[in-house]
């Protein structure tokens, strides 16, 4: 059993301006925290396993491969099925902090749209 205080992790991330902190890992599970400054975010990508994010602080948008956008804010939970392209961007004026987990160990594939199109 292991414990982490997310508030302390957020403070550490805020002080060091770290974008990602790995929290827990097992052979078939991982969890992490993302910290995006305003305007920052992910590339358009997908993962081979389902994934969820809990918005801890801030606000932003999730964009789908079809161009659709959905706002996200504190206390929202987002679910992505396996191989579902998405992009998260901080559109607010404060840091966007997300707690994520996925059913695979760290090091699983991160497939970007750019790489996918280059291989076609």
N, C-alpha and C positions, 0 to 999 in steps of 0.2 A: 504494500500500500504506500502511496506517495501523495503529498499535498503541496499545492502551490497557491499563494495568495495573489490573485490577479491584480489587485490594486497596487501591490508592491512591484509586480512585474511591469505594470503600466508606468509607474514612476521611474523604474530603471530604464525602460525603453525611451521615455520622454527625455530623460537626462542624456542618454547616449545617442539619441536619434537613430536607434536601430530599427530596421524595417520589419524584421521577423525574429521571434524568439521561439525555439522549439521547447515544448513543455514535457510531454510524455510520449513514450514509444514502446510498442510491443511488435511482435512479428506480423501482426495483422491489424494494427491500429496506430494512429499518431494524433497528437493534438499540438497546436501552436497558437501563437498570438501574432497578429499583424498590426503594425502601427504605420499609418500613412499620413504624411503632412498634407495640407491642402494642395490639391492639384495632382497628387501622386496616386498611384494605383497599380494594378496588374496589367499584363498584356492580355490579349484575347487568347484563351487557352482552354484545355480540358484535362481531366485526369481519368485514369482507367477505373477508378473506384468512386462510389458515391461520396459526397462531401457535404458538410454543413458549416455555416458560420453564424455566430451570435454577435450582433453589433453591441459592443459594450459602451462605446462613446462615439460621438460624432454623427455625421451623415454623409451620404454619398449616393451613387447610382450603380446598379448592376445592369450591364448591357449584354444582350444576347447576340448570337451570330446573325440573326435576322435584322439587327439594328434596333430592336425594341429596348427600351430602358425602363427600369423600375427604381424608384427612390428607396433607399434604406435609411433607417435611423435607429437610435438607441432602443434596445430590447427587441428588435426584429431578429428573426431566425430565418436564414435562407438555406434551402436544400438544392443541391445540384446532383442530378443522376449521373452515373458514369458516362463519360464521353459527351457531356453537354458543355459546349463552348460558352464561356462567359468572360467578362472583364469587369473589375470593380474599380471605381474611381472616387476619391474623396472630393466632393463638390462643395463641402462646407468650409468654414473659416477656422475650424479647430481640428485637431488630429482625429482621424477615423481609426478606431481600435476594434479589431475583430478577434474573436476566439474561434478557431477552426478545428475540425477533426475529420479524419478520413480513414476508411477501412483498409489501410496499407501502411507498411513501415516507411520511414523517411527514405528518400531516394527513389520513390516510385516515379513513373513517367509524367512529365509536364509537357504536353503536346501543344505547341503554339500554332496559331492559324498560319503565321508566316512560314514556319517550317513545314507544315502540312502542304501548303500550296507549292512550296519549292520542290517537294518530292513528287509532285504530280507530273 
